[in-house]
Structure formats: structure tokens, C-alpha cells
Amino acid sequence: MSNKNMNILVTGSAGFIGFHTSLFLLNKNMKVCGIDNLNNYYDTQLKKDRLDILKKFENFSFVKCDLTDMDTIDILMKENHITHIINLAAQAGVRYSLENPHAYVNSNLAGFVNILELARKYKVKKLVYASSSSVYGDNTASPSCENHVTDSQISLYGATKKSNELMAYSYFKLFKLESIGLRFFSVYGPWGRPDMALFLFTDAILKNKKIDVFNFGKMQRDFTYIDDIVSGIYHSLSLEKEIDIYNLGNNKTVELMYLIETIEKNIGKKAEINFLPMQKGDIQKSCADIEKAKSDLLYSPSTSIEDGVENFINWYKQYYRIKI
Ligand SMILES: NC(=O)c1ccc[n+]([C@@H]2O[C@H](COP(=O)([O-])OP(=O)(O)OC[C@H]3O[C@@H](n4cnc5c(N)ncnc54)[C@H](O)[C@@H]3O)[C@@H](O)[C@H]2O)c1
């Protein structure tokens, strides 16, 4: 199917990854129909500003709606002749799932069933959905590979993402619904999420506030630049495979303390650090085996952490009009 015959529903289009994905597709002249409930898990102004950029494209349409509002999404899918779905709307964040479990159940489980049902009803060609590195739970084998056991979830967030993979598999077996699940590893970049380390640290350092660093700084993350993630999503849309799951990471683990040093260098100011013990639900290290994505999705992460952090901080300074 050529790009111009694709009508794509992007859920969570006002979110960090949904915005970048929509922008990429629109720049390729593809038709994007976005939905998002614009919830206040973080600053809604950031979500509205992302949307304002997308709304400049005539191939973009947007409806504010919740994944649990199946009737609205049904009408939307029918009217827009949706051929593909990219499901990125979800309650994200490991730590918040200890505080507000029902947000995860509503968006990531009940909402996901609605997406599966509608994908089945309208016979979409492919459903691409966000899973997470969190599904590896307390399996510490590293790097994490798609064929590793993922039966031991240590957060409700991880459990909902693993459930999505199982639900998608059952819809394939029952109804031949084709899907690709993508396990994202700590995505970062311009327009990034305010609840994630890079944003939190940058914001606090600039405001002369202390930063909380868990596990006394002994943490490692496989940080993945947003453009690499978007490329993986794009290639999943037309992948000639009925169902599969892929890691989208960087395969270069970064020490958390190195991330902080890199931010300090870019801002020209030292962080004041509040060292704390490990948090419940969190993992000490993440690292993705990306061989499968490399061979099937032409995946080739190309942005170094130094360049990625610099791009983020340049965006941050421009967006918040900060002169340093
Ligand atoms: N950013 C990462 O590092 C990362 C890592 C692993 C997995 N993921 C997954 O990738 C996806 C996108 O993440 P993100 O970083 O862009 O998060 P985000 O919070 O910026 O984007 C999610 C968007 O979905 C919307 N949303 C949430 N619940 C909804 C609902 N019930 N109905 C309609 N809209 C709803 C939110 O308003 C938000 O704009 C999520 O599924 C997340 O779990 C992200």
C-alpha cells in the first residue's frame, strides 16, 4: 500500500511521541487523524502547543476524545476511512502507577480493548502500538532481547503494557488483526515529557532547585532519541509481518551520572543532588538488544547522547525563553 492511500489514526497525538510521529507522517504528505484526551498528567499547555504545530497541516485533523469513548472513535474511523492505527495514547510513567492505578487500567487496558475492537471492525491493515522496556520487569538478563521471558512485572505500568502484547496476540489468533508492538526504551528529545529525567533535571538545575537521584546515582538507561523511535514506528506501518514485537532502544547504556554531567556542561551550571535509595517499581539498568529491529525495520539509531541532550536543551531554552 502506498503512503498516499494510508489514512492513519494516531492516538495520543498531543503527547511527546504522538506529536513527533504525526509531524513525520504529515511531512511525508500522509493523512493523519489525531485523538488525545489532553489530560493533566503534565502541563497541558505543552500538549496544546504541540497540537498547534500539527494543526498547520491540511492533512491533519484532531478530535479531543478519550480512548474509553468508543462511540466517538468509531464515527471518526468510519468518516476518515482509517486504514492504519498507531496507538500511543496511554497513561505513561512507572512511578505514577503506584499513586493512581486506575488511570492505567482505564487508558491502557479498557482503552486498548476499544482500539482492538475498532481495528477489527474496520479491518485496519496494521495496528502499531506502544509497549515498553518495562515489560522486562525483574528479568535482569542484559541486553534485553524480545525472546526473553517477560512474566515478572514489577510495576502496574509494566503489567498493562505486557497485557497489551497478550491482547494483541489474542486478536490476531481470533480475528487475524495484524499488529506490531514496540518496546520503547527511555525516549528523549525536543518537546519531551516533563516527568522524565532529562526534563526534570534541566528544569531543576535552571531554577536552582535540587534534583532527586535515585539508587544513589547507580542507574543506567538506554536512552533513545525521538527521531530514531519515529523511524521505527514508520517502518512498522508497512512491515510485511502479521504480528511481532520489537525493541526500539539505542543499545548504548548511559550512566545516569553521565547524563547529569552532560546536562551540566550544556547549561554551564552544576546540579545540586539529593541522593536517594531505589524507588519501588523501578529498574536499575535498561539496555536493548536491537538486532531484530535492525534487520526488519531498517532501524539504525544514530543520535549520540551528547547531541541529543544538546538538542533538547536548545529546544527547552527556546520554548521557555531562557537566556543562559
Ligand atoms: N517516552 C518514553 O520513554 C516511553 C517509553 C516506553 C513506552 N512509552 C509509551 O509510548 C507511548 C507514548 O508515550 P509519550 O512519552 O509520548 O507519553 P505522553 O504522555 O507524552 O503521551 C501520551 C498522550 O496520550 C494522551 N492520553 C493518555 N490517556 C489517554 C486516553 N485515555 N485517551 C486519549 N488520550 C490519552 C495524553 O494526553 C498524552 O498526550 C505511551 O503508550 C507510553 O506508555 C513511552
The ligand as a Gaussian input file, in Angstrom:
#p B3LYP/6-31G(d) Opt

LIG

0 1
 N        8.543000       8.196000      26.449000
 C        9.077000       7.031000      26.777000
 O       10.248000       6.945000      27.175000
 C        8.278000       5.775000      26.681000
 C        8.900000       4.563000      26.998000
 C        8.169000       3.377000      26.885000
 C        6.862000       3.407000      26.432000
 N        6.264000       4.599000      26.147000
 C        4.884000       4.577000      25.696000
 O        4.793000       5.346000      24.498000
 C        3.508000       5.966000      24.411000
 C        3.669000       7.458000      24.214000
 O        4.406000       7.974000      25.323000
 P        4.795000       9.503000      25.472000
 O        6.137000       9.556000      26.094000
 O        4.526000      10.224000      24.213000
 O        3.748000       9.939000      26.578000
 P        2.787000      11.229000      26.636000
 O        2.154000      11.179000      27.986000
 O        3.534000      12.445000      26.254000
 O        1.710000      10.911000      25.514000
 C        0.549000      10.185000      25.720000
 C       -0.621000      11.043000      25.270000
 O       -1.797000      10.232000      25.387000
 C       -2.834000      11.016000      25.934000
 N       -3.728000      10.095000      26.642000
 C       -3.478000       9.415000      27.786000
 N       -4.527000       8.665000      28.120000
 C       -5.467000       8.841000      27.152000
 C       -6.763000       8.351000      26.940000
 N       -7.340000       7.510000      27.795000
 N       -7.448000       8.760000      25.849000
 C       -6.891000       9.636000      24.965000
 N       -5.663000      10.153000      25.136000
 C       -4.951000       9.764000      26.216000
 C       -2.159000      12.020000      26.840000
 O       -2.923000      13.209000      26.994000
 C       -0.846000      12.272000      26.116000
 O       -0.908000      13.436000      25.310000
 C        2.770000       5.578000      25.679000
 O        1.999000       4.443000      25.408000
 C        3.892000       5.213000      26.644000
 O        3.455000       4.317000      27.636000
 C        6.943000       5.773000      26.251000

